Structure formats: C-alpha cells, structure tokens
Amino acid sequence: MEAIMKWTGLVLFAGWLAAMAVNYGIYNESTDPAFISPFWDGIVFMLLMLGVYHLIWKSFMYKPSTASIQLAAGGALSLTAALLLL
C-alpha cells in the first residue's frame, strides 16, 4: 500500500502533463492573464501541487496528526484565497 501511495502524486502529474500536451492548442490561444503562458503556468502549478503532496505524505508517515493539521490549514487558506479573489 505504501509503495502505491508514494507514486500517486507522480502519476497524477504525468496525467496532468499529458492532458496539457493534448490540449496545447487551446492553452496556446488563450487570452487569460498568465505569469508565463497558460500552458507553462499549468505545469508549474501542478509541480507545486506535487511538492505539496510529497510534503504532506512525508509528514503523514512521520506523524499523522501533523499531516491532518497541514491539510486543514491548507484547506482553510485555499477557501479564504478563493473568497478574496471572487
């Protein structure tokens, strides 16, 4: 079970990358504001999510209650940011 969970984030990143590559034409023609380009911003965002996944996974393996606190704090920050950006 542990080996499967260890690679889940990498598999999700690979799937995201494949989806971005398949839909490159859509992202390339997008007029939405972006730091670099919508395509590269999506890849950088998913790399950040991969890093967060591994951080929380390592925290969970060390002390599950710490991972729960990290997830709760991250969720609260995400909801607050979403409400402020509306």
N, C-alpha and C positions, 0 to 999 in steps of 0.2 A: 504494500500500500504506500509506504513512504517513497519508494522509487517512482511510482506513478505521480504522486503529488509534486515531487521535486521537478519534474519535467513539464507539468501542466502549463506553467507560465510561458515557457519557451514554445510550446506547441501553439498556444493562443497567439503569441507574437508572430509566429510563422504563418498562421492562418490570416491574421490581420494584414500582414505584408502581402500575401497572395491576393487578398481582396483589393488592396490598394493598387497593386500592379494591374489587375484585371480591369479596374475602373479608372485607370490613369487618365484617359481622355476626359472623363467627367471632372476630375480634380484639376486637370491642367487648364481647362476652360473656365473654371470657377472664378467669380469676381468677388468672392467673400474676402474680407481682410485676413491677412496671414502674416506671420513673422518672416518666414522664408518663402514658402509656397504652400498651398493647401495639401499637396502631396507629401512634402517633406515634414510639414508640421504634424501630420497624422502619424508618420513614422516616429518622429521624436517623442510625441505624446505617448505612443504605445511602448517605446523604450523606457520612458519614465514609469509607466504602469508595470512593466516587467520588473524594474528595480524595486518598486513598492511591494510587489508580490513576493519577491525573494526576501526582502527585509522582514515582512510580516511572517513569512514561512520560517525564517531562522529564529525569530522571536517566539513563534509558537513552539518550535522544537525545544527551545531553552526554557520557556515559561509560558504556558498557555494563557494565563491571566493577563500577561503583558500584551500579547497579541490581541486579546479582546479589547483592552483599553485603546490600543492603537487603531483598531478598526472602528470603535465607537467615536474616537476623536476625529479620525479621517472622515467618517460619515457626517458628523456634525459640521466640520469645516466645509465639506462639499455642499451640503444643503445651504449653509449660510452664504457661501460664494454664489450659488445658483440664485438665491433670492436677491442678493445685492446686484447681480448682473441683469436681472429682468428689466 
